[in-house]
Amino acid sequence: MCRNIRTLHNFEPHATDDEIEAAALQYVRKVSGMTKPSQANADVFEKAVHEIAHITQHLLDDLVTQAPPKDREVEAAKAKARAAKRYGTLAS
């Protein structure tokens, strides 16, 4: 599950609310051990996702770096090339 959590810091443009929410959801899924909570746990699950997304946004807003921002398309191409090498497929 956590393989889907991507680095969100130091990208241009900045991480969107949807990206932050998706990372928070993956984190809560991993920690709780469930991908879809039961009705009894749905409220606490959603609350945890919301709170973690909120804290993550604060973290991203407060982090500082001297490195230049990364380009999403360049990083995606690098990841695709790594996957092609790892799994022996051709990158298209």
Gaussian input, Z-matrix of N, CA and C with variables (Angstrom, degrees):
# hf/3-21g

backbone

0 1
 N
 C     1     B1
 C     2     B2     1     A1
 N     3     B3     2     A2     1     D1
 C     4     B4     3     A3     2     D2
 C     5     B5     4     A4     3     D3
 N     6     B6     5     A5     4     D4
 C     7     B7     6     A6     5     D5
 C     8     B8     7     A7     6     D6
 N     9     B9     8     A8     7     D7
 C    10    B10     9     A9     8     D8
 C    11    B11    10    A10     9     D9
 N    12    B12    11    A11    10    D10
 C    13    B13    12    A12    11    D11
 C    14    B14    13    A13    12    D12
 N    15    B15    14    A14    13    D13
 C    16    B16    15    A15    14    D14
 C    17    B17    16    A16    15    D15
 N    18    B18    17    A17    16    D16
 C    19    B19    18    A18    17    D17
 C    20    B20    19    A19    18    D18
 N    21    B21    20    A20    19    D19
 C    22    B22    21    A21    20    D20
 C    23    B23    22    A22    21    D21
 N    24    B24    23    A23    22    D22
 C    25    B25    24    A24    23    D23
 C    26    B26    25    A25    24    D24
 N    27    B27    26    A26    25    D25
 C    28    B28    27    A27    26    D26
 C    29    B29    28    A28    27    D27
 N    30    B30    29    A29    28    D28
 C    31    B31    30    A30    29    D29
 C    32    B32    31    A31    30    D30
 N    33    B33    32    A32    31    D31
 C    34    B34    33    A33    32    D32
 C    35    B35    34    A34    33    D33
 N    36    B36    35    A35    34    D34
 C    37    B37    36    A36    35    D35
 C    38    B38    37    A37    36    D36
 N    39    B39    38    A38    37    D37
 C    40    B40    39    A39    38    D38
 C    41    B41    40    A40    39    D39
 N    42    B42    41    A41    40    D40
 C    43    B43    42    A42    41    D41
 C    44    B44    43    A43    42    D42
 N    45    B45    44    A44    43    D43
 C    46    B46    45    A45    44    D44
 C    47    B47    46    A46    45    D45
 N    48    B48    47    A47    46    D46
 C    49    B49    48    A48    47    D47
 C    50    B50    49    A49    48    D48
 N    51    B51    50    A50    49    D49
 C    52    B52    51    A51    50    D50
 C    53    B53    52    A52    51    D51
 N    54    B54    53    A53    52    D52
 C    55    B55    54    A54    53    D53
 C    56    B56    55    A55    54    D54
 N    57    B57    56    A56    55    D55
 C    58    B58    57    A57    56    D56
 C    59    B59    58    A58    57    D57
 N    60    B60    59    A59    58    D58
 C    61    B61    60    A60    59    D59
 C    62    B62    61    A61    60    D60
 N    63    B63    62    A62    61    D61
 C    64    B64    63    A63    62    D62
 C    65    B65    64    A64    63    D63
 N    66    B66    65    A65    64    D64
 C    67    B67    66    A66    65    D65
 C    68    B68    67    A67    66    D66
 N    69    B69    68    A68    67    D67
 C    70    B70    69    A69    68    D68
 C    71    B71    70    A70    69    D69
 N    72    B72    71    A71    70    D70
 C    73    B73    72    A72    71    D71
 C    74    B74    73    A73    72    D72
 N    75    B75    74    A74    73    D73
 C    76    B76    75    A75    74    D74
 C    77    B77    76    A76    75    D75
 N    78    B78    77    A77    76    D76
 C    79    B79    78    A78    77    D77
 C    80    B80    79    A79    78    D78
 N    81    B81    80    A80    79    D79
 C    82    B82    81    A81    80    D80
 C    83    B83    82    A82    81    D81
 N    84    B84    83    A83    82    D82
 C    85    B85    84    A84    83    D83
 C    86    B86    85    A85    84    D84
 N    87    B87    86    A86    85    D85
 C    88    B88    87    A87    86    D86
 C    89    B89    88    A88    87    D87
 N    90    B90    89    A89    88    D88
 C    91    B91    90    A90    89    D89
 C    92    B92    91    A91    90    D90
 N    93    B93    92    A92    91    D91
 C    94    B94    93    A93    92    D92
 C    95    B95    94    A94    93    D93
 N    96    B96    95    A95    94    D94
 C    97    B97    96    A96    95    D95
 C    98    B98    97    A97    96    D96
 N    99    B99    98    A98    97    D97
 C   100   B100    99    A99    98    D98
 C   101   B101   100   A100    99    D99
 N   102   B102   101   A101   100   D100
 C   103   B103   102   A102   101   D101
 C   104   B104   103   A103   102   D102
 N   105   B105   104   A104   103   D103
 C   106   B106   105   A105   104   D104
 C   107   B107   106   A106   105   D105
 N   108   B108   107   A107   106   D106
 C   109   B109   108   A108   107   D107
 C   110   B110   109   A109   108   D108
 N   111   B111   110   A110   109   D109
 C   112   B112   111   A111   110   D110
 C   113   B113   112   A112   111   D111
 N   114   B114   113   A113   112   D112
 C   115   B115   114   A114   113   D113
 C   116   B116   115   A115   114   D114
 N   117   B117   116   A116   115   D115
 C   118   B118   117   A117   116   D116
 C   119   B119   118   A118   117   D117
 N   120   B120   119   A119   118   D118
 C   121   B121   120   A120   119   D119
 C   122   B122   121   A121   120   D120
 N   123   B123   122   A122   121   D121
 C   124   B124   123   A123   122   D122
 C   125   B125   124   A124   123   D123
 N   126   B126   125   A125   124   D124
 C   127   B127   126   A126   125   D125
 C   128   B128   127   A127   126   D126
 N   129   B129   128   A128   127   D127
 C   130   B130   129   A129   128   D128
 C   131   B131   130   A130   129   D129
 N   132   B132   131   A131   130   D130
 C   133   B133   132   A132   131   D131
 C   134   B134   133   A133   132   D132
 N   135   B135   134   A134   133   D133
 C   136   B136   135   A135   134   D134
 C   137   B137   136   A136   135   D135
 N   138   B138   137   A137   136   D136
 C   139   B139   138   A138   137   D137
 C   140   B140   139   A139   138   D138
 N   141   B141   140   A140   139   D139
 C   142   B142   141   A141   140   D140
 C   143   B143   142   A142   141   D141
 N   144   B144   143   A143   142   D142
 C   145   B145   144   A144   143   D143
 C   146   B146   145   A145   144   D144
 N   147   B147   146   A146   145   D145
 C   148   B148   147   A147   146   D146
 C   149   B149   148   A148   147   D147
 N   150   B150   149   A149   148   D148
 C   151   B151   150   A150   149   D149
 C   152   B152   151   A151   150   D150
 N   153   B153   152   A152   151   D151
 C   154   B154   153   A153   152   D152
 C   155   B155   154   A154   153   D153
 N   156   B156   155   A155   154   D154
 C   157   B157   156   A156   155   D155
 C   158   B158   157   A157   156   D156
 N   159   B159   158   A158   157   D157
 C   160   B160   159   A159   158   D158
 C   161   B161   160   A160   159   D159
 N   162   B162   161   A161   160   D160
 C   163   B163   162   A162   161   D161
 C   164   B164   163   A163   162   D162
 N   165   B165   164   A164   163   D163
 C   166   B166   165   A165   164   D164
 C   167   B167   166   A166   165   D165
 N   168   B168   167   A167   166   D166
 C   169   B169   168   A168   167   D167
 C   170   B170   169   A169   168   D168
 N   171   B171   170   A170   169   D169
 C   172   B172   171   A171   170   D170
 C   173   B173   172   A172   171   D171
 N   174   B174   173   A173   172   D172
 C   175   B175   174   A174   173   D173
 C   176   B176   175   A175   174   D174
 N   177   B177   176   A176   175   D175
 C   178   B178   177   A177   176   D176
 C   179   B179   178   A178   177   D177
 N   180   B180   179   A179   178   D178
 C   181   B181   180   A180   179   D179
 C   182   B182   181   A181   180   D180
 N   183   B183   182   A182   181   D181
 C   184   B184   183   A183   182   D182
 C   185   B185   184   A184   183   D183
 N   186   B186   185   A185   184   D184
 C   187   B187   186   A186   185   D185
 C   188   B188   187   A187   186   D186
 N   189   B189   188   A188   187   D187
 C   190   B190   189   A189   188   D188
 C   191   B191   190   A190   189   D189
 N   192   B192   191   A191   190   D190
 C   193   B193   192   A192   191   D191
 C   194   B194   193   A193   192   D192
 N   195   B195   194   A194   193   D193
 C   196   B196   195   A195   194   D194
 C   197   B197   196   A196   195   D195
 N   198   B198   197   A197   196   D196
 C   199   B199   198   A198   197   D197
 C   200   B200   199   A199   198   D198
 N   201   B201   200   A200   199   D199
 C   202   B202   201   A201   200   D200
 C   203   B203   202   A202   201   D201
 N   204   B204   203   A203   202   D202
 C   205   B205   204   A204   203   D203
 C   206   B206   205   A205   204   D204
 N   207   B207   206   A206   205   D205
 C   208   B208   207   A207   206   D206
 C   209   B209   208   A208   207   D207
 N   210   B210   209   A209   208   D208
 C   211   B211   210   A210   209   D209
 C   212   B212   211   A211   210   D210
 N   213   B213   212   A212   211   D211
 C   214   B214   213   A213   212   D212
 C   215   B215   214   A214   213   D213
 N   216   B216   215   A215   214   D214
 C   217   B217   216   A216   215   D215
 C   218   B218   217   A217   216   D216
 N   219   B219   218   A218   217   D217
 C   220   B220   219   A219   218   D218
 C   221   B221   220   A220   219   D219
 N   222   B222   221   A221   220   D220
 C   223   B223   222   A222   221   D221
 C   224   B224   223   A223   222   D222
 N   225   B225   224   A224   223   D223
 C   226   B226   225   A225   224   D224
 C   227   B227   226   A226   225   D225
 N   228   B228   227   A227   226   D226
 C   229   B229   228   A228   227   D227
 C   230   B230   229   A229   228   D228
 N   231   B231   230   A230   229   D229
 C   232   B232   231   A231   230   D230
 C   233   B233   232   A232   231   D231
 N   234   B234   233   A233   232   D232
 C   235   B235   234   A234   233   D233
 C   236   B236   235   A235   234   D234
 N   237   B237   236   A236   235   D235
 C   238   B238   237   A237   236   D236
 C   239   B239   238   A238   237   D237
 N   240   B240   239   A239   238   D238
 C   241   B241   240   A240   239   D239
 C   242   B242   241   A241   240   D240
 N   243   B243   242   A242   241   D241
 C   244   B244   243   A243   242   D242
 C   245   B245   244   A244   243   D243
 N   246   B246   245   A245   244   D244
 C   247   B247   246   A246   245   D245
 C   248   B248   247   A247   246   D246
 N   249   B249   248   A248   247   D247
 C   250   B250   249   A249   248   D248
 C   251   B251   250   A250   249   D249
 N   252   B252   251   A251   250   D250
 C   253   B253   252   A252   251   D251
 C   254   B254   253   A253   252   D252
 N   255   B255   254   A254   253   D253
 C   256   B256   255   A255   254   D254
 C   257   B257   256   A256   255   D255
 N   258   B258   257   A257   256   D256
 C   259   B259   258   A258   257   D257
 C   260   B260   259   A259   258   D258
 N   261   B261   260   A260   259   D259
 C   262   B262   261   A261   260   D260
 C   263   B263   262   A262   261   D261
 N   264   B264   263   A263   262   D262
 C   265   B265   264   A264   263   D263
 C   266   B266   265   A265   264   D264
 N   267   B267   266   A266   265   D265
 C   268   B268   267   A267   266   D266
 C   269   B269   268   A268   267   D267
 N   270   B270   269   A269   268   D268
 C   271   B271   270   A270   269   D269
 C   272   B272   271   A271   270   D270
 N   273   B273   272   A272   271   D271
 C   274   B274   273   A273   272   D272
 C   275   B275   274   A274   273   D273

   B1=1.4457
   B2=1.5279
   B3=1.3041
   B4=1.4614
   B5=1.5161
   B6=1.3078
   B7=1.4615
   B8=1.5190
   B9=1.3197
   B10=1.4558
   B11=1.5214
   B12=1.3207
   B13=1.4540
   B14=1.5225
   B15=1.3079
   B16=1.4605
   B17=1.5233
   B18=1.3175
   B19=1.4604
   B20=1.5224
   B21=1.3142
   B22=1.4619
   B23=1.5273
   B24=1.3193
   B25=1.4579
   B26=1.5235
   B27=1.3204
   B28=1.4579
   B29=1.5277
   B30=1.3132
   B31=1.4645
   B32=1.5129
   B33=1.3008
   B34=1.4537
   B35=1.5094
   B36=1.3102
   B37=1.4571
   B38=1.5335
   B39=1.3207
   B40=1.4580
   B41=1.5275
   B42=1.3169
   B43=1.4661
   B44=1.5254
   B45=1.3079
   B46=1.4653
   B47=1.5248
   B48=1.3206
   B49=1.4668
   B50=1.5257
   B51=1.3309
   B52=1.4674
   B53=1.5262
   B54=1.3265
   B55=1.4636
   B56=1.5271
   B57=1.3147
   B58=1.4639
   B59=1.5216
   B60=1.3227
   B61=1.4673
   B62=1.5344
   B63=1.3323
   B64=1.4661
   B65=1.5290
   B66=1.3237
   B67=1.4650
   B68=1.5223
   B69=1.3325
   B70=1.4664
   B71=1.5238
   B72=1.3241
   B73=1.4639
   B74=1.5247
   B75=1.3267
   B76=1.4598
   B77=1.5215
   B78=1.3204
   B79=1.4631
   B80=1.5316
   B81=1.3289
   B82=1.4658
   B83=1.5277
   B84=1.3143
   B85=1.4697
   B86=1.5239
   B87=1.3215
   B88=1.4589
   B89=1.5246
   B90=1.3323
   B91=1.4611
   B92=1.5334
   B93=1.3257
   B94=1.4654
   B95=1.5239
   B96=1.3269
   B97=1.4619
   B98=1.5109
   B99=1.3130
   B100=1.4673
   B101=1.5186
   B102=1.3259
   B103=1.4591
   B104=1.5168
   B105=1.3238
   B106=1.4637
   B107=1.5225
   B108=1.3291
   B109=1.4615
   B110=1.5226
   B111=1.3195
   B112=1.4596
   B113=1.5211
   B114=1.3217
   B115=1.4645
   B116=1.5166
   B117=1.3153
   B118=1.4603
   B119=1.5302
   B120=1.3323
   B121=1.4668
   B122=1.5211
   B123=1.3102
   B124=1.4624
   B125=1.5289
   B126=1.3330
   B127=1.4698
   B128=1.5209
   B129=1.3250
   B130=1.4683
   B131=1.5325
   B132=1.3152
   B133=1.4649
   B134=1.5289
   B135=1.3278
   B136=1.4685
   B137=1.5272
   B138=1.3191
   B139=1.4647
   B140=1.5252
   B141=1.3327
   B142=1.4612
   B143=1.5247
   B144=1.3198
   B145=1.4644
   B146=1.5237
   B147=1.3269
   B148=1.4660
   B149=1.5289
   B150=1.3382
   B151=1.4602
   B152=1.5296
   B153=1.3160
   B154=1.4658
   B155=1.5272
   B156=1.3178
   B157=1.4633
   B158=1.5255
   B159=1.3197
   B160=1.4708
   B161=1.5328
   B162=1.3202
   B163=1.4644
   B164=1.5308
   B165=1.3202
   B166=1.4630
   B167=1.5208
   B168=1.3312
   B169=1.4638
   B170=1.5251
   B171=1.3348
   B172=1.4673
   B173=1.5323
   B174=1.3219
   B175=1.4610
   B176=1.5252
   B177=1.3174
   B178=1.4664
   B179=1.5245
   B180=1.3250
   B181=1.4700
   B182=1.5253
   B183=1.3239
   B184=1.4686
   B185=1.5293
   B186=1.3311
   B187=1.4607
   B188=1.5265
   B189=1.3246
   B190=1.4649
   B191=1.5207
   B192=1.3085
   B193=1.4571
   B194=1.5201
   B195=1.3188
   B196=1.4612
   B197=1.5288
   B198=1.3236
   B199=1.4669
   B200=1.5256
   B201=1.3108
   B202=1.4636
   B203=1.5334
   B204=1.3373
   B205=1.4643
   B206=1.5278
   B207=1.3300
   B208=1.4666
   B209=1.5273
   B210=1.3175
   B211=1.4562
   B212=1.5243
   B213=1.3138
   B214=1.4748
   B215=1.5278
   B216=1.3182
   B217=1.4662
   B218=1.5210
   B219=1.3161
   B220=1.4668
   B221=1.5348
   B222=1.3318
   B223=1.4678
   B224=1.5302
   B225=1.3325
   B226=1.4664
   B227=1.5306
   B228=1.3231
   B229=1.4645
   B230=1.5256
   B231=1.3370
   B232=1.4675
   B233=1.5257
   B234=1.3304
   B235=1.4643
   B236=1.5280
   B237=1.3204
   B238=1.4650
   B239=1.5305
   B240=1.3298
   B241=1.4692
   B242=1.5321
   B243=1.3491
   B244=1.4695
   B245=1.5229
   B246=1.3325
   B247=1.4697
   B248=1.5176
   B249=1.3231
   B250=1.4645
   B251=1.5166
   B252=1.3234
   B253=1.4610
   B254=1.5338
   B255=1.3256
   B256=1.4651
   B257=1.5273
   B258=1.3310
   B259=1.4576
   B260=1.5268
   B261=1.3292
   B262=1.4641
   B263=1.5072
   B264=1.3215
   B265=1.4638
   B266=1.5168
   B267=1.2879
   B268=1.4634
   B269=1.4998
   B270=1.3227
   B271=1.4667
   B272=1.5062
   B273=1.3363
   B274=1.4776
   B275=1.4872
   A1=112.03
   A2=118.07
   A3=120.50
   A4=113.39
   A5=117.84
   A6=118.53
   A7=110.75
   A8=117.01
   A9=121.04
   A10=113.19
   A11=117.90
   A12=119.70
   A13=107.71
   A14=115.79
   A15=121.79
   A16=110.34
   A17=115.37
   A18=120.51
   A19=108.33
   A20=116.15
   A21=121.13
   A22=112.72
   A23=116.73
   A24=121.17
   A25=111.97
   A26=115.29
   A27=124.69
   A28=113.36
   A29=115.77
   A30=121.16
   A31=108.90
   A32=114.77
   A33=120.63
   A34=106.97
   A35=121.15
   A36=126.57
   A37=111.38
   A38=115.34
   A39=121.78
   A40=111.38
   A41=115.27
   A42=121.40
   A43=109.94
   A44=115.13
   A45=120.23
   A46=109.81
   A47=115.82
   A48=120.64
   A49=110.64
   A50=116.84
   A51=120.74
   A52=111.75
   A53=117.54
   A54=121.00
   A55=111.16
   A56=116.24
   A57=120.49
   A58=110.05
   A59=117.11
   A60=121.83
   A61=110.42
   A62=117.70
   A63=121.41
   A64=110.91
   A65=117.24
   A66=120.50
   A67=110.75
   A68=116.93
   A69=120.92
   A70=110.17
   A71=117.21
   A72=121.10
   A73=110.88
   A74=117.61
   A75=120.46
   A76=111.31
   A77=116.55
   A78=120.75
   A79=110.46
   A80=116.93
   A81=120.42
   A82=110.40
   A83=117.29
   A84=120.19
   A85=111.15
   A86=116.24
   A87=120.61
   A88=111.36
   A89=116.23
   A90=120.69
   A91=111.22
   A92=116.65
   A93=119.96
   A94=112.81
   A95=116.66
   A96=119.93
   A97=113.67
   A98=117.21
   A99=119.79
   A100=110.30
   A101=115.17
   A102=119.12
   A103=111.30
   A104=115.84
   A105=120.56
   A106=106.74
   A107=116.19
   A108=118.68
   A109=112.18
   A110=115.89
   A111=120.67
   A112=108.67
   A113=116.30
   A114=120.22
   A115=110.89
   A116=117.21
   A117=121.53
   A118=111.82
   A119=117.27
   A120=121.55
   A121=113.98
   A122=118.22
   A123=121.52
   A124=112.59
   A125=116.97
   A126=119.49
   A127=111.93
   A128=116.75
   A129=119.97
   A130=110.63
   A131=117.09
   A132=122.65
   A133=109.94
   A134=116.46
   A135=121.14
   A136=111.42
   A137=117.00
   A138=120.54
   A139=110.02
   A140=116.55
   A141=120.59
   A142=110.73
   A143=117.63
   A144=121.35
   A145=109.82
   A146=116.92
   A147=120.88
   A148=111.32
   A149=117.29
   A150=120.56
   A151=111.81
   A152=116.92
   A153=119.91
   A154=110.46
   A155=117.68
   A156=120.61
   A157=110.21
   A158=116.53
   A159=121.28
   A160=110.62
   A161=117.05
   A162=121.79
   A163=110.40
   A164=117.04
   A165=120.92
   A166=110.61
   A167=116.73
   A168=119.88
   A169=110.68
   A170=116.86
   A171=120.34
   A172=110.89
   A173=116.44
   A174=120.71
   A175=110.55
   A176=116.45
   A177=120.60
   A178=111.72
   A179=116.50
   A180=120.26
   A181=111.99
   A182=117.01
   A183=121.45
   A184=114.35
   A185=118.44
   A186=120.57
   A187=110.41
   A188=115.79
   A189=120.86
   A190=108.73
   A191=115.61
   A192=121.27
   A193=109.10
   A194=115.31
   A195=121.33
   A196=110.42
   A197=116.86
   A198=120.95
   A199=110.20
   A200=116.19
   A201=118.41
   A202=109.68
   A203=117.59
   A204=120.09
   A205=111.18
   A206=114.64
   A207=120.33
   A208=109.16
   A209=114.68
   A210=121.74
   A211=108.34
   A212=117.21
   A213=121.50
   A214=112.21
   A215=117.01
   A216=119.97
   A217=111.44
   A218=117.53
   A219=121.45
   A220=109.47
   A221=116.81
   A222=120.46
   A223=111.24
   A224=117.21
   A225=121.18
   A226=110.50
   A227=116.91
   A228=120.56
   A229=110.88
   A230=117.08
   A231=120.62
   A232=110.61
   A233=116.56
   A234=120.96
   A235=110.87
   A236=116.11
   A237=120.40
   A238=110.72
   A239=116.40
   A240=120.65
   A241=110.92
   A242=116.97
   A243=120.03
   A244=110.88
   A245=116.82
   A246=121.13
   A247=110.54
   A248=116.96
   A249=120.49
   A250=110.41
   A251=116.83
   A252=120.63
   A253=110.89
   A254=115.44
   A255=121.12
   A256=111.69
   A257=116.32
   A258=120.46
   A259=113.21
   A260=116.06
   A261=119.58
   A262=113.79
   A263=117.02
   A264=120.58
   A265=109.14
   A266=115.61
   A267=120.87
   A268=110.43
   A269=117.49
   A270=121.25
   A271=108.35
   A272=115.71
   A273=118.31
   A274=111.27
   D1=-46.74
   D2=-173.86
   D3=-70.07
   D4=-11.14
   D5=176.49
   D6=-61.75
   D7=-20.50
   D8=-178.65
   D9=-83.43
   D10=-9.02
   D11=177.23
   D12=-79.72
   D13=122.39
   D14=-177.54
   D15=-107.79
   D16=155.37
   D17=173.87
   D18=-62.62
   D19=132.20
   D20=-178.31
   D21=-113.11
   D22=-11.71
   D23=-175.92
   D24=-85.64
   D25=143.16
   D26=172.17
   D27=65.99
   D28=44.94
   D29=172.68
   D30=-116.18
   D31=151.37
   D32=173.76
   D33=-123.37
   D34=120.23
   D35=-0.60
   D36=-72.14
   D37=163.88
   D38=-177.56
   D39=-62.36
   D40=161.26
   D41=178.51
   D42=-58.94
   D43=140.05
   D44=179.14
   D45=-85.23
   D46=165.17
   D47=175.97
   D48=-59.21
   D49=-37.90
   D50=179.37
   D51=-63.94
   D52=-40.61
   D53=178.24
   D54=-65.35
   D55=-40.99
   D56=179.34
   D57=-66.71
   D58=-42.77
   D59=178.57
   D60=-62.97
   D61=-40.90
   D62=179.30
   D63=-63.93
   D64=-40.72
   D65=177.91
   D66=-65.64
   D67=-40.75
   D68=178.69
   D69=-64.55
   D70=-41.29
   D71=178.22
   D72=-61.68
   D73=-44.88
   D74=179.16
   D75=-62.72
   D76=-39.38
   D77=178.61
   D78=-62.83
   D79=-48.36
   D80=-178.99
   D81=-64.31
   D82=-38.99
   D83=176.62
   D84=-59.83
   D85=-45.06
   D86=-178.72
   D87=-64.58
   D88=-48.79
   D89=-177.01
   D90=-65.51
   D91=-40.78
   D92=-177.26
   D93=-80.54
   D94=-21.50
   D95=-178.65
   D96=79.33
   D97=15.28
   D98=179.62
   D99=-136.31
   D100=141.98
   D101=178.43
   D102=-89.78
   D103=-29.35
   D104=177.05
   D105=-136.74
   D106=115.66
   D107=-177.22
   D108=-72.36
   D109=157.02
   D110=173.70
   D111=-68.64
   D112=167.45
   D113=178.13
   D114=-57.99
   D115=-36.58
   D116=-179.00
   D117=-65.35
   D118=-28.36
   D119=-177.49
   D120=-105.71
   D121=-1.64
   D122=-173.91
   D123=-59.58
   D124=-44.71
   D125=-177.45
   D126=-64.42
   D127=-46.13
   D128=-178.80
   D129=-67.62
   D130=-35.25
   D131=177.22
   D132=-62.24
   D133=-51.33
   D134=-179.56
   D135=-64.28
   D136=-37.85
   D137=177.87
   D138=-62.54
   D139=-42.64
   D140=179.30
   D141=-62.95
   D142=-44.13
   D143=178.34
   D144=-59.32
   D145=-46.61
   D146=-179.00
   D147=-62.30
   D148=-45.43
   D149=-178.08
   D150=-66.80
   D151=-40.33
   D152=179.17
   D153=-67.49
   D154=-39.11
   D155=176.25
   D156=-62.42
   D157=-41.26
   D158=179.59
   D159=-62.57
   D160=-48.19
   D161=179.47
   D162=-64.89
   D163=-38.02
   D164=178.53
   D165=-62.48
   D166=-41.04
   D167=177.82
   D168=-61.49
   D169=-42.67
   D170=176.81
   D171=-61.64
   D172=-43.11
   D173=178.65
   D174=-58.46
   D175=-50.19
   D176=-178.71
   D177=-63.01
   D178=-36.80
   D179=178.78
   D180=-67.31
   D181=-32.66
   D182=-173.50
   D183=-92.87
   D184=-18.13
   D185=179.93
   D186=-67.23
   D187=142.98
   D188=176.53
   D189=-124.66
   D190=151.61
   D191=178.62
   D192=-153.28
   D193=152.90
   D194=174.91
   D195=-96.13
   D196=-10.91
   D197=-178.52
   D198=-72.54
   D199=146.71
   D200=176.88
   D201=-68.27
   D202=150.42
   D203=179.65
   D204=-61.72
   D205=145.64
   D206=177.51
   D207=-83.61
   D208=152.61
   D209=177.38
   D210=-95.43
   D211=127.15
   D212=-176.91
   D213=-59.75
   D214=-41.71
   D215=-177.65
   D216=-67.28
   D217=-39.30
   D218=178.65
   D219=-65.60
   D220=-44.67
   D221=179.84
   D222=-65.16
   D223=-37.18
   D224=177.69
   D225=-64.98
   D226=-40.15
   D227=178.38
   D228=-65.24
   D229=-39.91
   D230=177.23
   D231=-62.57
   D232=-43.47
   D233=179.86
   D234=-63.95
   D235=-39.43
   D236=179.10
   D237=-64.78
   D238=-40.68
   D239=178.19
   D240=-65.97
   D241=-40.74
   D242=177.29
   D243=-62.64
   D244=-41.51
   D245=179.46
   D246=-64.88
   D247=-41.31
   D248=179.40
   D249=-62.86
   D250=-41.57
   D251=178.50
   D252=-66.65
   D253=-43.25
   D254=-176.84
   D255=-66.21
   D256=-43.79
   D257=-174.40
   D258=-99.48
   D259=0.32
   D260=176.16
   D261=69.78
   D262=30.96
   D263=178.17
   D264=-109.59
   D265=162.98
   D266=176.97
   D267=-84.75
   D268=131.82
   D269=174.11
   D270=-78.90
   D271=130.09
   D272=-179.85
   D273=-111.91

